[in-house]
Structure formats: structure tokens, C-alpha cells
Amino acid sequence: MNLVMFDIHVLGVLISYVSLFFCPTSPSRSRVFLFNIFVSPLMKQSASSNRNEKGLALKKIKEWTKPSIVKQKMQKVIFKRFFTPLRSHMFSHEIFDGDGIFLRMQGDRTQRENLTFKDYKTPATADVLVNAFRRYVHVASNLTRKAGKNQMADAANTSSNYNDIVSRSQMLDRFESHTKHCKICSSALEEKERKRKYFSIAQSVMNGSIGATSSSLLMMICFMMNPSLSTSVVKIPFAAVRVTAFAVLSSIGISAGLSKMNTMNEKAIQKFMFEDYIHAEKN
């Protein structure tokens, strides 16, 4: 199991601790557990305060109204408002999609050509820890394999090729690997699918409105352009024509807006299913 830990700071203020646990389940596949622990602004102060001290309530009020504490709370409100659990999951997809597909192909190539981490040039200072970790994995997997636990050893450092051809749609799948198992993402997907039905109904209504108002406007124009009809049969007020024309244009505008919203909703639904990763198109 691999563990990655880091802190998130916003404007110099500690917001949360993040821990990632990568648990290999088989060659080229891992189960990832992510913990995002938000820090209370008064965590340290509360731990060090004396509960028996007189005027504790007043002291707490003073602490909560300190400019630095107010600033931290405002930053956390803004952070939580924009970095919701759903956006966090979508952000994780983008990270894993970009790294996962490349690392899997790289790992398969390494095994097929009988290469090791020593065959890669790693001149950067940050590569020192990477090489140290690779040496650790190499030694640990060999010892595990000697102990007769080959399946466990192969999950971290396989001794053979992957022997399977996985399509991009499988490697970058989101629904089967995450969405249907995640309460947050599955609920969001259900909401998007409900919106799809509403958009479909609303667009059908607006299309019908466009047809009806357009027919009415056409008939009014015909009556107005034909002198015999306009004098002997019916006289169409010009105000009625203007109102009908406005209704036609409004219906067209609303229909176009609904179409655009439906397109955006369909793209959002697709993000829960599958999104191809093309590095050249990423910022």
C-alpha cells in the first residue's frame, strides 16, 4: 500500500490535511482511498485553553472575533462553497485519468521489454525519493514472493506482462469503477438525468409554441397583404401582429436556450460515465 499525504493552504492559511491510500489489487489496478480532513480554526486554541479559567466564555468570544480567525472562517466558507465533494470527485477523475492511462501503458512496456526503474533517466532532485521508493517496492516484493505470497507481490511489482488488452473506454471508465458505487456521484447523476427529462418536455412544448405562433403570424401577414381579405373579411390590428411576432421570437430564443442547457447537461452526464483523455487538449 502506498500513502501520499499533503496539506492544502489558501493564502497562507492551513485549510485541510489530505491523505491518499493506494492499495494494489492486481497488476495495473489499485483501489484508492482519499481522506480530506478540514482543520478547525480553534483546534489548537481549544486544546490549550483551561476550561476551569474564569471568563472562559468571554475569552472564546474574543478568540472567535479575532481578525485572523474571522479570515480563516471566511476562507473556509468560500473553499467549501466552490470545492464541494462532487467537484472534488470530478477533479480526482481528471488526475487519475491523466496519470492512470499513461502509467498503465508505461508499466506494460516496462514488463514486455524487461526494463526496470533503473532504465529511466531521473536527474531531478525530486526523483531521489521516487527511486528510493522504487527500490523499497522491489525489495519488499521479492521478499513477499520468497514467502510464497506471489499474488500479493505481483500486485505491487509483477514479474510478467499484463497479458491483457484494455481499451481506452475500459481504462477511463467512470461509471463502473466509481459512479455507481459512490453515493455523491450517483445522486448527482440521477439529478442530471431528471433534468434531461424536464428539458425534453420543455423543448417539445416550446417547439409546439413556435409552430403555433408562426402559423398565426403567417396567416396575419397574408390577411394584411391581401387587400380583399383585409377589407371584406377581417381586419388584423397591427398590434396583434407585433405581439405574435414577439411571441415567435421569444419561443425561438427560449427553445435555443433550452437546447444549450440540455447540451451542457448531457456533457455533465457524460462526465459520470466516460471522458476520453487527450493530453494535447488539456490546459
C-alpha positions as CSV (number, residue, x, y, z in Angstrom):
1,M,0.0,0.0,0.0
2,N,1.3,3.5,-0.9
3,L,0.5,6.5,1.2
4,V,0.6,10.1,-0.1
5,M,0.0,13.0,2.4
6,F,-0.1,16.7,1.8
7,D,-1.6,19.9,3.3
8,I,-3.8,22.4,1.5
9,H,-3.1,26.1,2.2
10,V,-5.2,29.1,1.0
11,L,-3.5,32.5,1.3
12,G,-1.1,31.0,3.8
13,V,-3.8,29.5,6.0
14,L,-4.0,25.8,6.6
15,I,-7.3,24.5,5.3
16,S,-7.1,20.7,5.3
17,Y,-5.0,17.6,5.5
18,V,-5.2,15.2,2.6
19,S,-4.3,11.5,2.7
20,L,-4.3,9.2,-0.2
21,F,-4.0,5.4,0.2
22,F,-3.2,3.4,-3.0
23,C,-3.9,-0.3,-2.4
24,P,-2.8,-2.5,-5.4
25,T,-5.4,-5.2,-6.1
26,S,-3.8,-6.7,-9.2
27,P,-1.1,-5.7,-11.8
28,S,-2.0,-2.2,-13.1
29,R,-5.1,-1.8,-10.8
30,S,-5.4,-0.2,-7.4
31,R,-8.1,0.8,-5.1
32,V,-7.7,4.4,-3.9
33,F,-9.0,5.8,-0.6
34,L,-9.0,9.6,-0.1
35,F,-9.4,11.4,3.2
36,N,-9.8,15.2,3.3
37,I,-9.8,16.4,6.9
38,F,-10.7,20.0,7.4
39,V,-9.0,21.9,10.2
40,S,-11.0,23.7,12.9
41,P,-9.7,27.4,13.3
42,L,-9.7,27.0,17.1
43,M,-8.4,23.4,17.2
44,K,-5.1,24.4,18.7
45,Q,-6.5,27.1,20.9
46,S,-9.2,24.8,22.3
47,A,-6.7,22.1,23.1
48,S,-4.6,24.5,25.1
49,S,-7.3,26.5,26.9
50,N,-8.0,26.0,30.5
51,R,-11.7,25.1,31.0
52,N,-11.6,26.0,34.6
53,E,-10.4,29.5,34.0
54,K,-12.9,32.3,34.8
55,G,-14.2,34.3,32.0
56,L,-13.8,31.3,29.6
57,A,-16.9,32.4,27.6
58,L,-15.6,35.9,27.1
59,K,-12.2,34.5,26.1
60,K,-13.8,32.3,23.5
61,I,-15.8,35.2,22.1
62,K,-12.6,37.3,21.8
63,E,-10.9,34.4,20.1
64,W,-13.7,33.9,17.6
65,T,-13.7,37.6,16.7
66,K,-10.0,37.9,16.1
67,P,-9.3,39.1,12.6
68,S,-7.1,36.1,11.9
69,I,-9.9,33.7,13.0
70,V,-12.6,35.6,11.1
71,K,-10.3,35.5,8.0
72,Q,-9.8,31.7,8.3
73,K,-13.6,31.1,8.7
74,M,-14.4,33.2,5.7
75,Q,-11.8,31.4,3.6
76,K,-13.2,28.0,4.7
77,V,-16.7,29.1,3.7
78,I,-15.5,30.2,0.3
79,F,-13.4,27.0,-0.1
80,K,-16.3,24.7,0.9
81,R,-18.7,26.6,-1.4
82,F,-16.7,26.1,-4.5
83,F,-14.7,22.9,-3.7
84,T,-17.8,20.7,-3.0
85,P,-17.4,16.9,-2.6
86,L,-18.8,16.5,-6.1
87,R,-16.2,18.8,-7.6
88,S,-13.6,17.1,-5.6
89,H,-14.6,13.7,-7.2
90,M,-14.6,15.2,-10.7
91,F,-11.2,16.7,-10.0
92,S,-9.9,13.3,-8.9
93,H,-11.1,11.8,-12.1
94,E,-9.1,14.3,-14.1
95,I,-6.0,13.5,-12.1
96,F,-6.4,9.7,-12.3
97,D,-7.4,9.7,-16.0
98,G,-4.3,11.7,-16.9
99,D,-1.9,9.6,-14.9
100,G,-3.6,6.2,-15.0
101,I,-3.7,5.6,-18.7
102,F,-0.1,6.7,-19.2
103,L,1.3,4.7,-16.2
104,R,-0.5,1.5,-17.2
105,M,0.9,1.7,-20.7
106,Q,4.3,2.5,-19.3
107,G,4.2,-0.4,-16.9
108,D,3.2,-2.8,-19.6
109,R,6.0,-1.6,-21.8
110,T,8.5,-2.0,-18.9
111,Q,7.4,-5.6,-18.4
112,R,7.4,-6.5,-22.1
113,E,10.9,-5.2,-22.7
114,N,12.2,-6.5,-19.3
115,L,13.1,-3.0,-18.1
116,T,13.3,-1.6,-14.5
117,F,13.1,1.8,-12.9
118,K,16.9,1.9,-13.3
119,D,16.5,2.2,-17.1
120,Y,14.8,5.6,-16.8
121,K,16.7,8.8,-16.6
122,T,15.8,10.6,-13.3
123,P,18.0,13.6,-13.0
124,A,15.7,15.8,-10.9
125,T,16.2,16.3,-7.2
126,A,12.6,15.1,-6.6
127,D,13.5,11.8,-8.3
128,V,15.6,10.8,-5.3
129,L,12.6,9.9,-3.2
130,V,11.0,8.2,-6.2
131,N,14.0,6.0,-6.8
132,A,14.2,5.2,-3.0
133,F,10.5,4.2,-3.1
134,R,11.1,2.0,-6.2
135,R,14.0,0.3,-4.5
136,Y,11.8,-0.3,-1.5
137,V,9.0,-1.8,-3.6
138,H,11.5,-4.0,-5.5
139,V,13.0,-5.4,-2.2
140,A,9.6,-5.8,-0.5
141,S,8.0,-7.6,-3.4
142,N,11.0,-10.0,-3.7
143,L,10.8,-10.9,0.0
144,T,7.0,-11.3,-0.3
145,R,7.4,-13.6,-3.3
146,K,10.0,-15.7,-1.4
147,A,7.5,-16.1,1.4
148,G,5.1,-17.7,-1.1
149,K,2.7,-14.8,-1.5
150,N,3.1,-14.4,-5.2
151,Q,-0.3,-12.8,-5.8
152,M,0.4,-10.1,-3.3
153,A,3.9,-9.5,-4.7
154,D,2.6,-9.3,-8.3
155,A,0.1,-6.7,-7.3
156,A,2.9,-4.3,-6.4
157,N,5.6,-5.5,-8.8
158,T,4.5,-8.0,-11.3
159,S,7.1,-10.4,-12.8
160,S,5.3,-10.9,-16.1
161,N,3.4,-8.9,-18.7
162,Y,-0.1,-7.7,-18.1
163,N,-1.3,-10.1,-20.8
164,D,-4.5,-8.2,-21.4
165,I,-5.5,-5.6,-23.9
166,V,-7.7,-3.0,-22.2
167,S,-9.4,-0.4,-24.3
168,R,-9.4,3.3,-23.6
169,S,-13.1,3.1,-22.7
170,Q,-12.3,0.5,-20.0
171,M,-9.3,2.3,-18.7
172,L,-11.1,5.6,-18.5
173,D,-14.4,4.2,-17.4
174,R,-16.0,6.2,-14.6
175,F,-19.5,4.6,-14.1
176,E,-18.5,1.0,-13.3
177,S,-15.3,1.9,-11.4
178,H,-16.7,4.8,-9.3
179,T,-20.1,6.5,-10.1
180,K,-22.4,3.6,-9.3
181,H,-20.6,2.8,-6.1
182,C,-20.5,6.5,-4.9
183,K,-23.5,8.0,-3.2
184,I,-22.5,11.6,-4.0
185,C,-21.9,10.9,-7.8
186,S,-24.8,8.6,-8.2
187,S,-27.2,11.1,-6.7
188,A,-25.8,13.9,-8.9
189,L,-26.2,11.6,-11.9
190,E,-29.8,10.9,-11.1
191,E,-30.5,14.7,-10.7
192,K,-28.9,15.3,-14.1
193,E,-31.0,12.6,-15.7
194,R,-34.2,14.1,-14.2
195,K,-33.2,17.4,-15.8
196,R,-32.8,15.7,-19.1
197,K,-36.4,14.6,-19.0
198,Y,-37.6,18.1,-18.0
199,F,-35.5,19.7,-20.8
200,S,-37.0,17.3,-23.3
201,I,-40.6,18.1,-22.2
202,A,-40.0,21.8,-22.1
203,Q,-38.3,21.8,-25.5
204,S,-41.3,19.9,-27.0
205,V,-43.7,22.4,-25.6
206,M,-41.6,25.3,-27.0
207,N,-41.3,23.7,-30.4
208,G,-45.1,23.4,-30.4
209,S,-45.4,27.0,-29.4
210,I,-43.1,28.1,-32.2
211,G,-45.2,26.1,-34.7
212,A,-48.5,27.6,-33.5
213,T,-47.3,31.2,-33.2
214,S,-45.5,31.0,-36.6
215,S,-48.7,29.7,-38.3
216,S,-50.7,32.5,-36.7
217,L,-48.2,35.2,-37.7
218,L,-48.1,33.8,-41.3
219,M,-51.9,34.0,-41.5
220,M,-52.0,37.5,-40.2
221,I,-49.4,38.7,-42.7
222,C,-51.4,37.0,-45.5
223,F,-54.5,38.8,-44.4
224,M,-52.7,42.2,-44.2
225,M,-51.0,41.8,-47.6
226,N,-54.3,40.8,-49.4
227,P,-56.5,43.9,-49.6
228,S,-59.7,42.0,-50.4
229,L,-59.4,39.8,-47.4
230,S,-58.4,42.6,-45.0
231,T,-61.4,44.8,-46.1
232,S,-64.2,42.4,-46.7
233,V,-63.5,39.5,-44.2
234,V,-61.4,40.6,-41.3
235,K,-59.1,43.4,-40.3
236,I,-56.0,42.5,-38.4
237,P,-54.7,45.0,-35.9
238,F,-51.0,45.8,-36.3
239,A,-50.5,45.5,-32.6
240,A,-51.7,41.9,-32.7
241,V,-49.1,41.2,-35.4
242,R,-46.3,42.7,-33.3
243,V,-47.4,40.7,-30.3
244,T,-47.5,37.4,-32.3
245,A,-44.1,38.2,-33.9
246,F,-42.6,38.8,-30.4
247,A,-44.1,35.5,-29.2
248,V,-42.4,33.7,-32.1
249,L,-39.1,35.3,-31.4
250,S,-39.4,34.6,-27.7
251,S,-40.3,31.0,-28.3
252,I,-37.3,30.6,-30.6
253,G,-35.0,32.2,-28.0
254,I,-36.3,30.1,-25.2
255,S,-36.0,26.9,-27.3
256,A,-32.4,27.8,-28.2
257,G,-31.6,28.4,-24.6
258,L,-33.2,25.1,-23.5
259,S,-31.2,23.4,-26.3
260,K,-27.9,24.9,-25.0
261,M,-28.8,24.0,-21.4
262,N,-29.6,20.4,-22.5
263,T,-26.3,20.2,-24.3
264,M,-24.5,21.3,-21.2
265,N,-26.5,18.8,-19.1
266,E,-25.6,16.0,-21.5
267,K,-21.9,16.8,-21.2
268,A,-22.2,16.8,-17.4
269,I,-23.9,13.3,-17.6
270,Q,-21.1,12.1,-19.8
271,K,-18.5,13.1,-17.1
272,F,-20.1,10.5,-14.8
273,M,-19.7,7.8,-17.5
274,F,-16.6,8.2,-19.5
275,E,-14.4,11.1,-20.7
276,D,-11.6,10.5,-23.1
277,Y,-8.2,11.9,-22.1
278,I,-6.3,13.7,-24.8
279,H,-3.3,15.4,-23.3
280,A,-3.0,18.0,-26.1
281,E,-6.4,19.3,-25.3
282,K,-5.7,19.9,-21.6
283,N,-4.6,23.2,-20.2
